[in-house]
Amino acid sequence: PILLCGALVLFLLFSKLKIQSRTINYVASSCFAIYLFHENQWTHHFFYGIVGKIIENYSGVSQILVVILFAAVLSMLVVVVDKLIREPLSKQIDRIIK
């Protein structure tokens, strides 16, 4: 119940925000692709294995920073791949539909 209430509060808080940043909106449009990539059955174990190795080899603040850096770089790569695939594909689908 506490997790559900917390999620609801965060949802309501962010639903009232009007974000006008092109960069945030550009990255946000690829959030689902980032989620699918991270939780894919083939990539999930591979990347969590890398995080495990980071945890083994680093400690303290450097451990946290390296994990955050790894996640950020991986997410940005997924955004780039998503944009390279989705935008041309969307144009072709639009052309077929019309």
Disulfide bonds with the S-S distance in Angstrom:
none
